[in-house]
């Protein structure tokens, strides 16, 4: 794993978290990610993740991500945040499967993630599907089929990023697709995983060794896509706990950024104050 690359794309996902989940539109805003500037091109919206504990959440159309372009370059990044609904999804512990929504031969995917992915839109809840809209957005610099497209996400956003990466690779003209995910749950069955690994081989899936979310849903019905890179909240030599052992603390993106920065060996990105040991 390239720690600096992982930090850069996680910081862009962090920028997606900073956008108000209502109707905020930060288009044109410049985002600094580890010294690299990106320009916000568009906002992605989706229905929030409905759960048995909060079925009404699925009626909420929320800002879920950003589409950005490298300032002065043509690289595209799609950064997708997570949702509080992931905790209720874990507590529901009832995982169903549906056929992959955009590729007939790509097996099955989790029904909750798939429902939310089908609602993923560019610009607003009534806009076009994000995958198909990517080539038509008003980028500062023109894009082509060979333009690098990085799709990244945290938590539930990691599952959505996994689905989006395969959709873009399968159904658009873009051919240079890559993905970074953080704390992503398993998204589909072994057939889905095999198709994804073939179509999006340039993937890095970052998981905290003790974070519960990447461990769900359980195999063998569900599988993880390739390219696991683990971060460890326990220092082995000398033995030391680095992060407060708490469900939320082990899962939040700021913890991932902290652990990645330790691995990078440069400036340490601070933990959330509530997660310090």
C-alpha positions as CSV (number, residue, x, y, z in Angstrom):
1,X,0.0,0.0,0.0
2,X,1.1,3.5,-0.8
3,X,0.4,5.2,2.5
4,X,0.5,8.7,1.1
5,X,-1.9,7.9,-1.7
6,X,-4.2,6.2,0.9
7,X,-4.1,9.3,3.1
8,X,-4.7,11.7,0.1
9,X,-7.9,9.9,-1.0
10,X,-9.1,9.5,2.6
11,X,-8.8,13.2,3.0
12,X,-11.0,13.7,0.0
13,X,-13.6,11.4,1.6
14,X,-13.3,13.5,4.7
15,X,-14.2,16.5,2.6
16,X,-17.4,14.7,1.6
17,X,-18.2,14.2,5.3
18,X,-17.8,18.0,5.7
19,X,-20.6,18.7,3.3
20,X,-24.0,19.3,4.9
21,X,-26.3,16.3,4.1
22,X,-29.1,18.5,2.9
23,X,-28.7,20.5,-0.3
24,X,-25.2,21.9,0.0
25,X,-23.4,22.4,-3.3
26,X,-19.7,23.2,-2.9
27,X,-18.9,23.1,-6.7
28,X,-15.8,25.1,-7.5
29,X,-14.4,24.8,-4.1
30,X,-10.7,23.8,-3.8
31,X,-9.9,20.9,-1.5
32,X,-6.3,20.3,-0.3
33,X,-5.5,16.6,0.1
34,X,-2.0,16.2,1.5
35,X,-0.6,19.1,-0.5
36,X,-2.5,18.1,-3.7
37,X,-5.3,20.4,-4.8
38,X,-8.6,19.2,-6.2
39,X,-11.5,21.2,-7.5
40,X,-15.1,20.1,-6.6
41,X,-17.0,19.5,-9.9
42,X,-20.3,18.1,-8.6
43,X,-22.1,16.7,-5.5
44,X,-23.6,13.2,-5.4
45,X,-26.9,12.5,-3.7
46,X,-28.6,9.3,-2.6
47,X,-31.4,8.0,-0.4
48,X,-30.0,7.2,3.0
49,X,-29.7,3.6,4.2
50,X,-33.0,2.4,5.6
51,X,-32.9,-0.1,8.4
52,X,-35.5,-2.0,10.5
53,X,-34.6,0.3,13.4
54,X,-35.2,3.4,11.2
55,X,-37.0,2.6,8.0
56,X,-37.8,6.3,7.5
57,X,-34.2,7.1,6.8
58,X,-34.6,5.6,3.4
59,X,-36.9,8.4,2.4
60,X,-34.1,11.0,3.1
61,X,-32.2,12.3,0.0
62,X,-28.8,13.3,1.3
63,X,-25.5,14.6,0.0
64,X,-23.3,11.5,0.0
65,X,-20.2,12.3,-2.0
66,X,-18.2,14.6,-4.2
67,X,-16.9,14.4,-7.7
68,X,-13.5,16.2,-8.0
69,X,-10.8,16.9,-10.6
70,X,-7.1,17.3,-10.0
71,X,-6.4,21.0,-10.2
72,X,-4.3,21.6,-13.3
73,X,-4.8,18.0,-14.4
74,X,-7.5,15.7,-15.7
75,X,-7.6,13.0,-13.0
76,X,-11.2,12.4,-11.6
77,X,-11.9,11.4,-8.0
78,X,-15.3,10.3,-6.7
79,X,-15.3,10.4,-2.9
80,X,-18.2,8.9,-1.0
81,X,-18.8,9.2,2.7
82,X,-20.5,6.8,5.1
83,X,-23.7,7.1,7.1
84,X,-24.9,6.6,10.7
85,X,-27.2,4.0,9.3
86,X,-24.3,1.5,9.2
87,X,-24.6,1.0,12.9
88,X,-28.3,0.1,12.7
89,X,-27.5,-2.1,9.7
90,X,-25.1,-4.0,11.9
91,X,-27.6,-4.3,14.7
92,X,-30.4,-5.5,12.3
93,X,-28.1,-8.4,11.3
94,X,-30.4,-9.5,8.5
95,X,-28.6,-9.4,5.2
96,X,-30.4,-10.2,2.0
97,X,-29.1,-10.5,-1.5
98,X,-30.3,-9.3,-4.8
99,X,-28.9,-9.6,-8.4
100,X,-26.2,-7.1,-9.2
101,X,-28.1,-3.9,-10.3
102,X,-26.0,-3.1,-13.4
103,X,-24.4,-6.3,-14.7
104,X,-26.4,-9.4,-15.3
105,X,-23.4,-11.8,-14.9
106,X,-21.9,-10.2,-11.8
107,X,-23.6,-12.3,-9.1
108,X,-25.5,-10.9,-6.1
109,X,-25.0,-7.9,-3.8
110,X,-26.4,-6.8,-0.4
111,X,-29.9,-5.6,-0.8
112,X,-29.6,-2.5,1.4
113,X,-26.4,-1.3,-0.3
114,X,-27.8,-2.1,-3.7
115,X,-31.0,-0.1,-3.0
116,X,-29.0,2.9,-1.9
117,X,-26.6,2.5,-4.8
118,X,-29.6,2.5,-7.3
119,X,-30.6,5.9,-5.9
120,X,-27.0,7.4,-6.3
121,X,-27.5,10.5,-8.5
122,X,-25.4,13.4,-9.7
123,X,-26.4,16.8,-8.5
124,X,-29.7,16.0,-6.8
125,X,-32.1,13.3,-6.0
126,X,-33.7,13.8,-9.4
127,X,-30.4,13.9,-11.4
128,X,-29.0,11.2,-13.7
129,X,-27.4,8.1,-12.3
130,X,-23.8,9.0,-11.2
131,X,-22.0,6.4,-13.2
132,X,-23.5,7.4,-16.5
133,X,-23.2,11.1,-15.7
134,X,-19.4,11.1,-14.9
135,X,-18.3,11.6,-18.6
136,X,-20.7,14.6,-19.0
137,X,-19.8,16.8,-16.0
138,X,-18.4,20.3,-16.5
139,X,-14.8,19.5,-15.6
140,X,-12.2,22.3,-15.7
141,X,-10.2,20.1,-18.0
142,X,-11.5,17.8,-20.7
143,X,-11.6,14.1,-20.0
144,X,-11.2,11.1,-22.2
145,X,-11.6,7.3,-22.0
146,X,-8.0,7.1,-20.6
147,X,-8.5,9.7,-17.9
148,X,-7.7,8.2,-14.5
149,X,-10.8,7.7,-12.4
150,X,-10.3,7.1,-8.7
151,X,-13.4,6.0,-6.7
152,X,-13.0,6.0,-2.9
153,X,-15.2,5.7,0.1
154,X,-15.4,5.0,3.8
155,X,-17.7,2.6,5.6
156,X,-21.0,2.3,3.7
157,X,-19.4,4.7,1.3
158,X,-16.8,2.0,0.7
159,X,-19.5,-0.5,-0.4
160,X,-21.0,2.2,-2.6
161,X,-17.6,2.9,-4.1
162,X,-17.1,-0.8,-4.8
163,X,-20.4,-0.9,-6.7
164,X,-19.7,2.3,-8.5
165,X,-16.2,1.3,-9.6
166,X,-17.5,-1.9,-11.2
167,X,-20.4,0.0,-12.8
168,X,-18.1,2.6,-14.3
169,X,-15.6,-0.1,-15.5
170,X,-18.4,-2.2,-17.0
171,X,-20.8,0.4,-18.5
172,X,-18.9,3.5,-19.4
173,X,-16.1,4.5,-21.8
174,X,-13.6,5.1,-18.9
175,X,-11.0,2.4,-18.9
176,X,-8.5,3.6,-16.2
177,X,-10.5,2.8,-13.0
178,X,-9.0,2.5,-9.6
179,X,-10.4,2.3,-6.1
180,X,-9.5,3.0,-2.5
181,X,-11.9,2.0,0.3
182,X,-11.7,2.3,4.0
183,X,-13.6,0.2,6.5
184,X,-15.8,-1.2,3.8
185,X,-18.2,-4.1,4.6
186,X,-18.4,-7.0,2.2
187,X,-20.6,-6.0,-0.7
188,X,-21.4,-9.1,-2.7
189,X,-21.2,-12.8,-3.2
190,X,-18.1,-14.7,-4.5
191,X,-19.3,-14.3,-8.2
192,X,-19.5,-10.5,-7.7
193,X,-16.1,-10.5,-6.1
194,X,-14.6,-12.4,-9.0
195,X,-16.1,-10.1,-11.6
196,X,-15.0,-7.0,-9.6
197,X,-11.4,-8.3,-9.2
198,X,-11.2,-8.9,-13.0
199,X,-12.7,-5.5,-13.9
200,X,-11.1,-3.3,-11.3
201,X,-7.7,-4.9,-10.4
202,X,-6.3,-1.6,-9.3
203,X,-7.9,-1.6,-5.8
204,X,-6.7,-0.9,-2.3
205,X,-9.1,-2.0,0.5
206,X,-7.9,-0.6,3.8
207,X,-9.3,-2.1,7.0
208,X,-8.5,-1.6,10.7
209,X,-7.7,-5.1,12.1
210,X,-10.2,-4.7,15.0
211,X,-13.0,-2.7,13.2
212,X,-16.1,-4.9,13.1
213,X,-17.7,-3.3,10.0
214,X,-15.2,-4.8,7.4
215,X,-16.0,-8.2,9.0
216,X,-19.6,-8.1,7.9
217,X,-21.7,-9.5,6.3
218,X,-20.2,-12.9,7.0
219,X,-18.8,-15.4,4.5
220,X,-19.3,-17.7,2.7
221,X,-22.4,-16.0,1.2
222,X,-20.4,-12.7,1.1
223,X,-16.8,-12.1,0.1
224,X,-14.4,-9.2,0.1
225,X,-12.8,-7.8,-3.1
226,X,-9.0,-8.2,-3.3
227,X,-6.1,-6.1,-2.1
228,X,-6.6,-5.9,1.6
229,X,-4.2,-3.6,3.4
230,X,-4.5,-3.7,7.2
231,X,-3.8,-1.0,9.8
232,X,-3.4,-2.0,13.4
233,X,-4.5,0.1,16.4
234,X,-2.1,-2.0,18.6
235,X,1.6,-1.2,18.6
236,X,3.5,-4.4,19.0
237,X,7.0,-3.1,20.0
238,X,6.8,-1.9,22.7
239,X,3.2,-3.1,23.3
240,X,0.8,-0.1,23.3
241,X,-2.9,0.5,22.5
242,X,-3.1,3.4,20.1
243,X,-6.8,3.9,19.8
244,X,-9.5,3.6,22.5
245,X,-11.1,0.2,22.0
246,X,-14.6,1.4,21.1
247,X,-16.8,0.4,18.2
248,X,-17.1,3.9,16.9
249,X,-13.5,4.9,17.5
250,X,-12.1,1.9,15.7
251,X,-14.4,2.6,12.7
252,X,-14.4,6.4,12.1
253,X,-12.3,7.8,9.3
254,X,-10.2,10.0,11.5
255,X,-8.8,6.8,13.2
256,X,-7.9,5.4,9.8
257,X,-6.2,8.7,8.8
258,X,-4.2,8.6,12.1
259,X,-3.1,5.0,11.7
260,X,-2.2,5.6,8.0
261,X,-0.2,8.6,8.9
262,X,1.8,6.5,11.5
263,X,2.5,4.0,8.7
264,X,3.6,6.8,6.3
265,X,6.2,8.0,8.8
266,X,5.6,11.7,8.3
267,X,3.3,14.2,10.0
268,X,0.9,12.4,12.3
269,X,-2.7,13.2,11.7
270,X,-4.3,13.5,15.2
271,X,-7.0,11.2,16.5
272,X,-10.4,12.4,17.5
273,X,-10.0,13.6,21.0
274,X,-12.6,11.1,22.3
275,X,-10.6,8.2,20.9
276,X,-7.3,9.0,22.5
277,X,-6.1,6.4,25.0
